[in-house]
Amino acid sequence: MPRAVVFDLDYTLAVPTQDRATILQAATAAADAPALTREEYLEAHRQNLTRETREPIFADLLEGRETDADPATVADAYRETIAASLEPLPGVESMLEDLRREYRVGLLTNGPVRAQRDKITTLGWERAFDAALVTGELEAGKPDRRAFDAILRELDIDREDAIYVGDEVEADIYGATNAGLEAIQVLLEDGPDPDPRAVAHVHQADVAAKIPSLVASRYCNGT
């Protein structure tokens, strides 16, 4: 039986009420910055997983563009816009409380420290986990196994005793399984197909209802 459950944050436990492309558009407009695509942002984000803030992300994105926009100002606008629209998936707060009665519960989320810690604070989840790590605090981000090793150390759990729950195929499912953990994939509407490396798959709307039983049984079939 598993002794620990580790979660991703974004789109696994919490979601914005607006889509991220709209949030990015609103933030760049508020900071008087040129329009940026979601795809551009994600690529720059992947290159800056161990940062204190999103400022280096937007510095990369604004480099070479004709603009006087300050990357720090854009980063602040983006962080504030996300925080204003972030909410937990239905039932996940009760789910986390219930899981902690049986298991060690951790959080491992990719991104700059200030951005991700601000989300945790906005959600009121400072005490929702036995350990919560942001890759901006670490030497490497997901899918690097060093990120998974770090949360296992914080939880004082062996990798074979932990299950990781996340939505991204590369960062979460490949990352966790490559690090020796079992993984449960959260399936998003219009998201990636079920990955065979995951021991189970659960639709995003069913996370709170189904994750506890999946963990308890290490159920390996179906969605």
N, C-alpha and C positions, 0 to 999 in steps of 0.2 A: 504494500500500500504506500502511496506517496505520503511524504511528511510535509511538503511545502507546495504552494501554488504561487507562481509569479505571473504578474500581469503586465502587459503593455498598457499605456494610458489612452492615447488618442485613437478614437474609433473602436476601441475595445471596451473601455469603461465609460468614456465621456465623449460627447459629440457637440460641435457647434450647431446652433440653430440656423445658421446661414452656411451655405457652401463656402469652402475655403477660397475659391476664385473670387467670389463676391467680397469676402473679407479682405483679401489682398487688394482688390480694386478700391475699396473704401479707404484702406490705410494709405495707399500711395496717393490718393486724391487729397486726403487730409494733410499729408506731409508735402504736398506740392511736388511729388515725384512723378516721373514718367510711368506709364502703364507697364506692368510686368505680368507675364503669364504664370499660371500655376506650375507649368512644366519647368520653366526657368527657375522658379523658386525652389522646387523640390531638388533639382540638380545642385544648386548652390547649397541647400541645406545638407545634402548628403556629404558635401565636402567640408562641412563645418560642424561636425557632431560633438566636438569636445571644446566648445567655446563657452565663455561666460554669458554672452548676450548674442542676439541676432545681428548686431552691428556688422560683423565681418561678412555675414550672408548678404546683407544689402550693399555693403561696400563692393563685393564682387559683382552684384547685379547691376550696380550703377556705374561701374568702371567703363569708361569709353563712351558713355552717353552724354549728350548735351543737357546738363542739369546742374543746378546749384543745390539740389536736395541733399540734406545731411543724412548719411546712413543711420546714425543713432536716432534721429528724429523719426525716420521711417520705421525703424525697429520698434520704437516705443509705440508708435501709432498702431502697428500690426499687433503687438502684444496686448494693448488695451482693447482693440476691436475684438480680438479672439476672446479675451476674458469676459467681455460684456455679453457674449453669445454662447458661452460654454455651459453645458448642463450634463449631469450624469445620465446614463441610460436608465430606463425605468427598472427599479428594484435592485440595482447593483450595490447600493450602500448597505441594504439589509443582507445581501449576499455576502459581502465582505465581512460583516460582523459575524454571520453564521459560520463562514469558513474558518475564521480565526479561533473558533471554539474547538476545532478539530486539527487545524494545520497552522504552520507558519505561513504567513501571507506577505508577499513582496511585490514591489513595483520596480520595473526597469524600463525607462522611457528615453528615447533618443531626443537629443536637442540641447540647445544652450541652457545653462543653469537658470538664469533669471526667467526665461520664457517658461520652462517647464515647472519650476518651483512656484511661479506665479499662478499657473493653472491649478496646482495642488492646493494652494492657499485659497484661490477663488472658489474651489469646490468644497473647502472646509475639510480636506482629507489629510491634514498634517499628522493625525493619529490613526488613520485608517489602516495602516500597514505596519507590520513588524519591522520592515526595512523598506526604504524607498530611495532609489538611486536614479540620478539624471546623468546621462553620458557626458554632459559638459563638465562633470566633476571627475571623470575617469580618463584613463589614458587611451581609450578606444570606445567607439560606439558600436551598436549592433549593426551588422551581424558578427563582428569580431568576437571570438569566444572569450576574450578578456573581459568584455562587458558582462557576460553571463557568469564568469568566474567571480567577478566582484560581488554580484548580488547573492551568490551562493555563500560566499564568505560572510557577508553581512547577516545572512539568515542562519549561518552555522549548519548548513545542510549539504549532504553529498549530492552530486548531480543525478545519480540514479534514483534519488528520493524526491525529485522535484518535477513538476509539470509547468510548462510555460504556456500562457494563453495570449495570442496576439493575432492581428489581422494581416500584416504584411508578409508576403511570401519570402522575400529575401531577408529582411531584417529579423523577422520573428520566427518563421517556421524553419527556414534553412539555418539561421543563426542558432536557434535553440537546439535543434537536432544535431548540428555539427559540433555543438558544445557538450553533447551527451545527455541532454534533457529530452523528455518526451514533450510533444507540443500539441496543443489544441488550436485549430485555426478558426478564427471568427470570420464568417463569410459576410461580405458587404453587398448590398444591392448594386449591381453593375460592377462588382469587384472581381478579383481573380477567381478562377475555378478552384475547387478543392484540391489541395496539394497532397499527394500520396504519402509524403513524409510525416504528415500529422497523424496522430493516433485517433483523432476524432475531429469533427467539423460541426460548428454550431452557427446558426444565423444570428446576426447582430441583435435582432429583436428578442432572441431567446437566451441571451447570455446569462441573465440573472436566474432564469428558471431552470436552465439545463446544466450549467457548469458544475454545480455541486454534485449532482448525480454522476456526471461524466468523470469527475475526479475520484469520487468514492469507488466507482467500479472499474476505473481505467478502461472505460468502454471504448472499443476500437472500431466500431462499425457505424456507417450511416451518418446522416446530418441531423 
